[in-house]
Amino acid sequence: MVGLGNLKRRGPDQLSATTWGVIMGLLLTFVLSTVSGFLLGGKQPPAGEGLPIVGWHLYKDIRPSHFLGVHAQQFIPLVGIVADRFLGSYATLALAAGSSLYVVAWGLLTRASLS
């Protein structure tokens, strides 16, 4: 709850991209993994060989999008850390763009799994 504690104390304008990354990562993890988790519970993955090591397919298999949903709590804060370190005043904008691309990738994988 470090991110929310900072948000209450400082206000949204004074938070770093890293702190916003923690907040966004936790929020996206909850939403994306919950949605894909419910879909995963009712959908059997396809039979046959898939990607090496994990055995997933990139179509008709919800497991890749569930993986992205669960691991947003690691990837999104990492984007915030890198943006803070290298992009200065554009860090928050880069975090917003990175988070948006992450959600789009999750949406495309989810859509491919349902077709």
C-alpha positions in Angstrom: 0.0 0.0 0.0 3.0 2.3 -0.4 1.7 3.7 -3.6 -1.8 4.6 -2.1 -0.2 6.0 1.0 2.0 8.3 -1.1 -1.0 9.3 -3.2 -2.9 10.4 -0.1 0.1 12.2 1.4 1.4 14.0 -1.6 -1.4 14.2 -4.2 -1.4 12.8 -7.7 0.7 15.5 -9.3 3.8 14.9 -7.1 4.1 11.1 -7.5 7.0 9.6 -9.5 6.4 7.3 -12.5 7.7 4.4 -10.3 5.0 5.0 -7.7 2.4 5.3 -10.5 3.8 2.1 -11.9 3.2 0.3 -8.6 -0.4 1.6 -8.4 -1.2 0.8 -12.0 0.5 -2.6 -11.9 -1.5 -3.7 -8.9 -4.8 -2.3 -10.4 -4.1 -4.0 -13.8 -3.1 -7.3 -12.1 -6.4 -7.4 -10.3 -8.6 -6.5 -13.3 -6.8 -8.4 -16.1 -6.0 -11.6 -14.1 -9.5 -11.7 -12.7 -11.2 -11.5 -16.1 -8.8 -13.9 -17.8 -8.9 -16.2 -14.7 -12.7 -16.5 -15.0 -12.3 -17.2 -18.7 -9.6 -19.8 -18.0 -11.9 -21.7 -15.6 -14.4 -22.4 -18.3 -12.2 -23.0 -21.3 -10.1 -26.1 -22.0 -6.8 -25.3 -23.6 -6.2 -26.9 -27.1 -4.5 -30.3 -27.3 -1.2 -30.8 -29.1 2.2 -29.2 -28.9 2.4 -25.5 -28.3 5.2 -23.0 -27.5 8.4 -24.6 -26.2 8.7 -25.0 -22.4 5.2 -23.7 -21.5 3.1 -25.6 -24.1 0.8 -22.6 -24.7 -0.8 -21.7 -28.0 -1.3 -18.2 -29.2 -4.8 -18.9 -30.4 -7.8 -20.5 -28.6 -5.7 -20.6 -25.4 -6.4 -18.1 -22.6 -3.2 -19.0 -20.6 -0.9 -16.4 -22.3 -3.3 -13.6 -21.6 -3.8 -14.8 -18.0 0.0 -14.8 -17.7 0.1 -11.1 -18.8 -2.7 -10.3 -16.4 -1.0 -11.9 -13.4 2.4 -10.4 -14.1 1.3 -6.8 -14.7 2.4 -6.2 -11.1 6.0 -6.8 -12.1 6.1 -5.4 -15.7 4.3 -2.1 -15.2 6.5 -0.9 -12.2 9.5 -1.9 -14.2 8.4 0.4 -17.0 8.0 3.2 -14.4 11.5 2.6 -13.0 13.1 2.7 -16.5 11.0 5.8 -17.4 12.0 7.6 -14.2 15.7 6.8 -14.8 16.0 7.7 -18.5 13.1 9.9 -19.6 12.9 12.6 -16.9 9.9 14.9 -17.4 8.3 12.4 -19.9 8.4 9.5 -17.5 4.7 9.6 -16.5 3.7 9.9 -20.2 5.9 6.9 -21.1 4.3 4.9 -18.2 0.8 5.7 -19.5 1.9 4.6 -23.0 3.5 1.5 -21.8 0.5 0.6 -19.6 -1.8 1.1 -22.6 0.3 -1.1 -24.8 0.3 -3.8 -22.1 -3.5 -3.7 -22.0 -3.7 -3.8 -25.8 -1.4 -6.8 -25.9 -3.5 -8.5 -23.2 -6.7 -7.7 -25.1 -5.3 -9.1 -28.4 -4.2 -12.3 -26.7 -7.6 -12.6 -25.0 -9.5 -12.0 -28.3 -7.3 -14.6 -30.1 -8.1 -17.1 -27.3 -11.9 -16.6 -27.7 -12.0 -17.0 -31.5 
